[in-house]
């Protein structure tokens, strides 16, 4: 819809690439569903999951992630949030939110 639902930042902290996101998404049944964040690179095409979002004390869905090593993911410019069913599939679920970092 083009509506802003949150904010994401990325960069380098303590010599590691990091990503942080805070969004106001609809409540879900945590027993059967979860929100998952993905980073996508267009060239070369690749994507990977940053993990499952949790809620903070204010009720916002949040995710904080940093690389385990010195990898740089600055060419992963697209951010996708999916709604997944808790049925064990590692594939991306239904796309709910898509955004892109500027260059």
C-alpha positions as CSV (number, residue, x, y, z in Angstrom):
1,X,0.0,0.0,0.0
2,X,3.0,2.3,0.3
3,X,2.1,3.0,4.0
4,X,5.1,3.2,6.4
5,X,4.8,0.6,9.1
6,X,8.2,0.9,10.7
7,X,11.9,1.7,10.4
8,X,15.0,-0.3,9.7
9,X,18.7,0.6,10.1
10,X,21.8,-1.1,9.1
11,X,25.5,-0.4,9.3
12,X,28.7,-1.5,11.1
13,X,29.1,-1.7,14.8
14,X,32.2,-3.1,16.5
15,X,33.5,-4.2,13.1
16,X,30.4,-6.3,12.4
17,X,27.5,-5.7,10.0
18,X,24.2,-5.1,11.9
19,X,20.5,-4.7,11.1
20,X,17.8,-3.4,13.4
21,X,14.0,-3.1,12.7
22,X,11.0,-1.9,14.6
23,X,7.5,-2.2,13.1
24,X,3.8,-1.9,14.1
25,X,2.4,-5.1,12.5
26,X,-1.0,-6.7,13.4
27,X,-1.1,-9.1,16.3
28,X,-0.9,-12.8,15.3
29,X,-1.6,-16.1,17.0
30,X,1.9,-16.8,18.4
31,X,1.1,-20.5,18.8
32,X,0.7,-21.0,15.0
33,X,2.3,-18.0,13.2
34,X,5.3,-15.7,13.3
35,X,6.8,-12.8,11.4
36,X,10.2,-13.4,9.7
37,X,12.6,-10.9,8.2
38,X,14.6,-11.5,5.1
39,X,17.4,-9.6,3.3
40,X,17.6,-9.8,-0.5
41,X,20.3,-9.0,-3.0
42,X,19.2,-8.4,-6.6
43,X,22.7,-8.7,-8.2
44,X,23.8,-11.4,-7.7
45,X,20.3,-12.7,-6.7
46,X,20.4,-14.1,-3.2
47,X,18.3,-13.9,0.0
48,X,18.5,-15.2,3.6
49,X,16.5,-15.0,6.8
50,X,17.6,-12.8,9.6
51,X,15.2,-14.6,11.9
52,X,11.9,-14.3,13.7
53,X,10.6,-11.0,15.0
54,X,9.8,-10.6,18.7
55,X,7.8,-7.9,20.5
56,X,9.3,-5.3,22.7
57,X,7.9,-3.8,25.9
58,X,5.8,-1.3,23.9
59,X,4.2,-4.0,21.7
60,X,6.2,-3.3,18.5
61,X,7.6,-6.2,16.5
62,X,11.4,-5.9,16.5
63,X,14.5,-7.7,15.3
64,X,18.2,-7.1,16.0
65,X,20.8,-9.0,14.1
66,X,24.5,-8.9,13.5
67,X,26.9,-11.1,11.5
68,X,28.7,-13.8,13.3
69,X,31.9,-12.8,11.5
70,X,33.3,-10.0,9.3
71,X,30.9,-10.5,6.4
72,X,29.4,-7.4,4.8
73,X,25.8,-7.5,3.5
74,X,25.6,-3.9,2.2
75,X,24.6,-5.2,-1.3
76,X,21.5,-6.8,0.3
77,X,19.3,-3.7,-0.1
78,X,15.8,-5.2,0.0
79,X,14.0,-6.0,3.2
80,X,11.0,-8.3,3.3
81,X,8.8,-9.3,6.2
82,X,6.8,-12.5,5.8
83,X,4.0,-14.1,7.8
84,X,4.8,-17.8,8.3
85,X,2.8,-20.7,9.7
86,X,4.6,-22.6,12.4
87,X,4.7,-25.8,10.5
88,X,8.4,-26.3,10.0
89,X,8.9,-24.9,6.5
90,X,12.1,-22.8,6.0
91,X,10.7,-21.2,2.8
92,X,9.5,-17.6,2.9
93,X,5.8,-17.2,3.8
94,X,3.3,-14.6,2.6
95,X,5.0,-11.2,1.8
96,X,3.5,-8.6,4.1
97,X,6.0,-5.8,4.0
98,X,8.7,-4.9,1.5
99,X,11.2,-2.1,1.6
100,X,14.5,-1.0,0.2
101,X,17.5,0.8,1.5
102,X,18.7,3.7,-0.6
103,X,22.2,3.7,-2.0
